[in-house]
C-alpha cells in the first residue's frame, strides 16, 4: 500500500499552469490505458 501511495505522489502534478496540468493528466491517462491494453492482450 505504501508503494502505491508513493507512486501516486510521484504522478501528481502540482503545477499552477492549467495547460501543463492537462498535458500531464493526458500523458498519465494514456500510459494507464496502454498498460491495461497490454495486460488484456497478454491474457
N, CA, C and O atoms as a GROMACS GRO file, in nm:
protein
  172
    1UNK      N    1   0.083  -0.120   0.000
    1UNK     CA    2   0.000   0.000   0.000
    1UNK      C    3   0.087   0.126   0.000
    1UNK      O    4   0.055   0.225  -0.066
    2UNK      N    5   0.196   0.121   0.075
    2UNK     CA    6   0.285   0.237   0.079
    2UNK      C    7   0.344   0.267  -0.057
    2UNK      O    8   0.362   0.383  -0.093
    3UNK      N    9   0.375   0.161  -0.133
    3UNK     CA   10   0.432   0.182  -0.265
    3UNK      C   11   0.331   0.248  -0.359
    3UNK      O   12   0.368   0.331  -0.441
    4UNK      N   13   0.204   0.210  -0.346
    4UNK     CA   14   0.101   0.273  -0.428
    4UNK      C   15   0.086   0.422  -0.395
    4UNK      O   16   0.068   0.505  -0.484
    5UNK      N   17   0.092   0.454  -0.267
    5UNK     CA   18   0.084   0.595  -0.227
    5UNK      C   19   0.205   0.674  -0.276
    5UNK      O   20   0.192   0.788  -0.318
    6UNK      N   21   0.322   0.612  -0.270
    6UNK     CA   22   0.443   0.678  -0.319
    6UNK      C   23   0.433   0.702  -0.469
    6UNK      O   24   0.469   0.809  -0.518
    7UNK      N   25   0.383   0.603  -0.543
    7UNK     CA   26   0.366   0.617  -0.687
    7UNK      C   27   0.265   0.727  -0.719
    7UNK      O   28   0.286   0.806  -0.812
    8UNK      N   29   0.156   0.733  -0.643
    8UNK     CA   30   0.055   0.837  -0.664
    8UNK      C   31   0.114   0.975  -0.639
    8UNK      O   32   0.080   1.070  -0.710
    9UNK      N   33   0.200   0.988  -0.540
    9UNK     CA   34   0.264   1.118  -0.513
    9UNK      C   35   0.356   1.158  -0.627
    9UNK      O   36   0.365   1.276  -0.662
   10UNK      N   37   0.426   1.060  -0.685
   10UNK     CA   38   0.517   1.090  -0.796
   10UNK      C   39   0.440   1.131  -0.921
   10UNK      O   40   0.488   1.214  -0.999
   11UNK      N   41   0.322   1.072  -0.941
   11UNK     CA   42   0.244   1.103  -1.060
   11UNK      C   43   0.166   1.234  -1.048
   11UNK      O   44   0.112   1.284  -1.147
   12UNK      N   45   0.161   1.288  -0.928
   12UNK     CA   46   0.084   1.409  -0.906
   12UNK      C   47   0.152   1.530  -0.969
   12UNK      O   48   0.274   1.541  -0.968
   13UNK      N   49   0.072   1.618  -1.024
   13UNK     CA   50   0.125   1.740  -1.088
   13UNK      C   51   0.076   1.860  -1.007
   13UNK      O   52  -0.044   1.884  -0.998
   14UNK      N   53   0.168   1.935  -0.949
   14UNK     CA   54   0.133   2.050  -0.867
   14UNK      C   55   0.153   2.182  -0.940
   14UNK      O   56   0.164   2.287  -0.877
   15UNK      N   57   0.158   2.177  -1.071
   15UNK     CA   58   0.182   2.298  -1.149
   15UNK      C   59   0.060   2.390  -1.146
   15UNK      O   60  -0.053   2.344  -1.163
   16UNK      N   61   0.082   2.520  -1.126
   16UNK     CA   62  -0.031   2.613  -1.129
   16UNK      C   63  -0.081   2.641  -1.271
   16UNK      O   64  -0.190   2.694  -1.289
   17UNK      N   65  -0.001   2.604  -1.372
   17UNK     CA   66  -0.039   2.626  -1.512
   17UNK      C   67  -0.140   2.520  -1.555
   17UNK      O   68  -0.108   2.401  -1.556
   18UNK      N   69  -0.263   2.560  -1.591
   18UNK     CA   70  -0.366   2.461  -1.628
   18UNK      C   71  -0.328   2.378  -1.751
   18UNK      O   72  -0.363   2.261  -1.759
   19UNK      N   73  -0.257   2.438  -1.846
   19UNK     CA   74  -0.218   2.365  -1.967
   19UNK      C   75  -0.120   2.253  -1.932
   19UNK      O   76  -0.132   2.141  -1.982
   20UNK      N   77  -0.025   2.285  -1.848
   20UNK     CA   78   0.075   2.184  -1.808
   20UNK      C   79   0.010   2.071  -1.728
   20UNK      O   80   0.044   1.954  -1.746
   21UNK      N   81  -0.085   2.106  -1.642
   21UNK     CA   82  -0.155   2.003  -1.564
   21UNK      C   83  -0.238   1.914  -1.656
   21UNK      O   84  -0.244   1.793  -1.636
   22UNK      N   85  -0.303   1.974  -1.757
   22UNK     CA   86  -0.383   1.895  -1.851
   22UNK      C   87  -0.295   1.800  -1.931
   22UNK      O   88  -0.329   1.682  -1.948
   23UNK      N   89  -0.183   1.848  -1.981
   23UNK     CA   90  -0.091   1.764  -2.058
   23UNK      C   91  -0.039   1.650  -1.970
   23UNK      O   92  -0.026   1.537  -2.017
   24UNK      N   93  -0.009   1.679  -1.846
   24UNK     CA   94   0.038   1.576  -1.753
   24UNK      C   95  -0.069   1.468  -1.733
   24UNK      O   96  -0.039   1.349  -1.739
   25UNK      N   97  -0.193   1.511  -1.710
   25UNK     CA   98  -0.303   1.414  -1.692
   25UNK      C   99  -0.325   1.332  -1.818
   25UNK      O  100  -0.354   1.212  -1.810
   26UNK      N  101  -0.312   1.395  -1.933
   26UNK     CA  102  -0.329   1.324  -2.059
   26UNK      C  103  -0.222   1.217  -2.076
   26UNK      O  104  -0.252   1.105  -2.119
   27UNK      N  105  -0.099   1.249  -2.042
   27UNK     CA  106   0.010   1.151  -2.050
   27UNK      C  107  -0.011   1.035  -1.953
   27UNK      O  108   0.006   0.919  -1.990
   28UNK      N  109  -0.048   1.066  -1.831
   28UNK     CA  110  -0.071   0.961  -1.732
   28UNK      C  111  -0.188   0.873  -1.774
   28UNK      O  112  -0.180   0.750  -1.762
   29UNK      N  113  -0.295   0.933  -1.822
   29UNK     CA  114  -0.411   0.856  -1.866
   29UNK      C  115  -0.378   0.767  -1.985
   29UNK      O  116  -0.424   0.653  -1.992
   30UNK      N  117  -0.300   0.819  -2.078
   30UNK     CA  118  -0.259   0.739  -2.194
   30UNK      C  119  -0.172   0.622  -2.150
   30UNK      O  120  -0.187   0.511  -2.200
   31UNK      N  121  -0.082   0.647  -2.057
   31UNK     CA  122   0.004   0.540  -2.006
   31UNK      C  123  -0.076   0.431  -1.937
   31UNK      O  124  -0.049   0.313  -1.956
   32UNK      N  125  -0.174   0.470  -1.857
   32UNK     CA  126  -0.259   0.372  -1.788
   32UNK      C  127  -0.341   0.292  -1.890
   32UNK      O  128  -0.356   0.170  -1.876
   33UNK      N  129  -0.395   0.361  -1.991
   33UNK     CA  130  -0.475   0.292  -2.093
   33UNK      C  131  -0.388   0.192  -2.170
   33UNK      O  132  -0.433   0.081  -2.199
   34UNK      N  133  -0.265   0.229  -2.203
   34UNK     CA  134  -0.175   0.137  -2.271
   34UNK      C  135  -0.140   0.017  -2.184
   34UNK      O  136  -0.134  -0.096  -2.233
   35UNK      N  137  -0.119   0.041  -2.058
   35UNK     CA  138  -0.088  -0.068  -1.965
   35UNK      C  139  -0.205  -0.167  -1.957
   35UNK      O  140  -0.184  -0.288  -1.958
   36UNK      N  141  -0.327  -0.114  -1.948
   36UNK     CA  142  -0.445  -0.200  -1.943
   36UNK      C  143  -0.458  -0.279  -2.073
   36UNK      O  144  -0.488  -0.399  -2.070
   37UNK      N  145  -0.436  -0.214  -2.186
   37UNK     CA  146  -0.445  -0.282  -2.315
   37UNK      C  147  -0.342  -0.395  -2.325
   37UNK      O  148  -0.374  -0.504  -2.372
   38UNK      N  149  -0.220  -0.370  -2.282
   38UNK     CA  150  -0.116  -0.472  -2.288
   38UNK      C  151  -0.152  -0.590  -2.198
   38UNK      O  152  -0.134  -0.705  -2.238
   39UNK      N  153  -0.201  -0.562  -2.079
   39UNK     CA  154  -0.239  -0.670  -1.988
   39UNK      C  155  -0.353  -0.753  -2.046
   39UNK      O  156  -0.353  -0.875  -2.035
   40UNK      N  157  -0.450  -0.686  -2.108
   40UNK     CA  158  -0.562  -0.760  -2.168
   40UNK      C  159  -0.518  -0.843  -2.286
   40UNK      O  160  -0.567  -0.954  -2.306
   41UNK      N  161  -0.426  -0.792  -2.367
   41UNK     CA  162  -0.378  -0.866  -2.483
   41UNK      C  163  -0.293  -0.985  -2.444
   41UNK      O  164  -0.291  -1.085  -2.515
   42UNK      N  165  -0.222  -0.977  -2.333
   42UNK     CA  166  -0.138  -1.087  -2.288
   42UNK      C  167  -0.217  -1.196  -2.218
   42UNK      O  168  -0.166  -1.306  -2.198
   43UNK      N  169  -0.338  -1.170  -2.183
   43UNK     CA  170  -0.423  -1.266  -2.114
   43UNK      C  171  -0.464  -1.381  -2.196
   43UNK      O  172  -0.536  -1.469  -2.148
   0.00000   0.00000   0.00000
